[in-house]
Amino acid sequence: MGRVSQAQAEENRRRVVDTASRLFREQGTHVSVADLMKAAGLTHGAFYKQFASKEALVDEVTAHVFDEIARRNVAGLDRHDGQRDVAQRALIDDYLSVEHRDNAADGCPVAALATDIARGPEGREARRTYAEGVADFAAFLAPAEAVGGGEGGLARLCTLVGALVLSRATQGSPLSEEILAAAHAALTEAG
């Protein structure tokens, strides 16, 4: 088989990162390289032409998914004419929806990757990126009166993520939707 062009190599790398982004959120970072590459429609050997290791891919995917969050938050602000409180409310509505609960592959990486990141070594790039991403997401969620993100944003993020994780773990029981509704009420009743 001949060599691929630089453009094709870049496209293949993007495809692997996008596929890994979905699979890691859906199944965790323990997905095998063989299964990942099969899902991306590429050979197992092609992986090592793109990435030094699976850990390097986890690092890149973590940065990629937090960039997605930042882009979505900016788009939400744009969609709501810069009205932060309206954009936050729309995010809360979407985040605590049954659709989000049921679609982990396209869902929030904060919830999906938390345990995998926590189990990784402290010095890893993925852990640093995850911590920065969580702080940035919390800052976006901070009430308008909070300075620099503050505790209000962290409390909101903890409520969102905790509710999503618990609702996924109890999916199939009435408790799952009750969790989503209770968290939604707690986050929106005052604002």
N, C-alpha and C positions, 0 to 999 in steps of 0.2 A: 504494500500500500504506500502511496506517495506521501510526501510531506504536505501538511496543510499550510495554507497561506496565513500570514499574521492576522488578517481580518477574521479568518475562520477560527484560528486559535483563540482570539478574543471572544468571538461568539460562543465557542465551546465553553470557555471559562465562565462567561455570563450564564450560560445554560446550567452549568453545574452549580453555581452559586444560587441561582433562582430555584432550582430543584431542591438543593440542600436546605434552603430557607424554608420551603414548604414541608419537607420531610422532617426536619429537625423540630419544627413547631408541632407537627402532628405526632411524631413517634419518638422524639428525643435524639440527642446527638450520637447515640449508640448505633444508629443505622449503619450497616456495613457499607464500605466503599463499593463493593460489587453491586449491592442493591441500589445504592445511590446512582451509580453510573448507568445501570440498566434503566432506571427511571428517567435519566437524562437522555437516554438513547445513544450513549457512548460506550466505548469499551472500557473495561477495568484498567487496562494499561494506560489509557489516555489520562487518567486521573493524575498520575505521577509526572506527566508532562506539564501539567498545570499547577500542581500544588506540591510543596515539599513533604507534606504530611497531612493526615486528617486533622490534626490540631491546627495547622495553618488554615485549613478550610473553615473550621469552627470559628477561628478568629475573624476571618473575612466575612463569614455569614453573620456573625454577631454585629459587626459594623454595618453591614448591609441592612439588616432588619431595623436597627435603630435609626439609620438614615431614612428608611421608609416611614417610621413614626414621625420624625421631624417634618418630612415632606407632607404627610397627611395633616399634621397640625397646622402648618402654614396654609395648606389648601383650605382647611376648615375656617381659618381666620379670613381668608380671601372670600370664600363662599358666603360668609356672614358679615361682609363689609367691615372687617376689623373689630367687630364686637366680640371681645374675648369671652364674655359670659355666655353669649348665645352659642359660640363655637364650642365652649366647654360643655354646655348642656346637650348639644347635638352629639358630642363625643360620648358623654355618659349614656345617652339614650342608645346609641349604637353598641357601645361596649357591653352594656348589661342586657343585651337582646338574646333571645333564643338562637337567632341566626349566628351570632358571634360564638356563643357557647358551642354550637354544633359544627363550627367550621374552624377547627384549630389550625389547619394548614395555612390559612390566610389570616389567622388571628394574631393576637398580641404576643410578641416574643417575650415580654416581661414575664407573663404567666407561664408561657410554654417552656422557656429555657431556664427558669429559676433554679430548679433542682440540679440540672446538668451543670450549670455554671457554678453552683455552690459546691459541687463535688470535685470540681477541677482545682488545680493548684492555684494558690494565691497570686503567684507572679505571672500568670497567663495574661496575654493581651485580651482575650475574650472577657475575662473578669473585669479588667480595667474599663473596657468599652461598655460592658454591661452596666457597671456602676455609674459611669458618665451618662449613659442613656437613661437610666432610671432617674437620675438627678434632673436631667433636662425635661423628661416627661412630667415629673412632679412640678417643676417650675411652670410648665405650660398649664397645669391643672390648678395652680395656686389662685385663690380668689383675688380679685382686682385689688383689694385693700392690703394684701400680703406683700411684704417687701422681699424681692429676690427669690421667690418660690416658697420659702418658709415652710413651716409645719403644715399649713393648710393644704398645700399641694401634695405633700407626702401622705397626709391622712387620706386624702381623696384617692391617691394612687393605691395605697394599701387596701382601701375599701373595694376599689374596682378589681384589683388583681385577686384579692382574697375571695371575693364573691364569684369571680369567674372560675377560679380553681375549684372551689367547693361545689359550684353548680355543675361543673363537668364531672366531678367525682361522684355526684349523686344523681347524675342524668338517668332518666328512666323512672325516677320517683317524683312525687309531687313536691318534695322538698327542693328539688333543683330550681324550679321556677319561683318558688317562695324566696329562695336566697337572692335571686336576681331582683325580684320585686322589693325585698326589704332593703337591699343595698341601694337601689334606685331611689327609693323613698328617703333614705338617710342622706343621700347626696343632693337631692333636689328640693326637699320640702322647705328648706330655709331660703332657697334661691331660685 
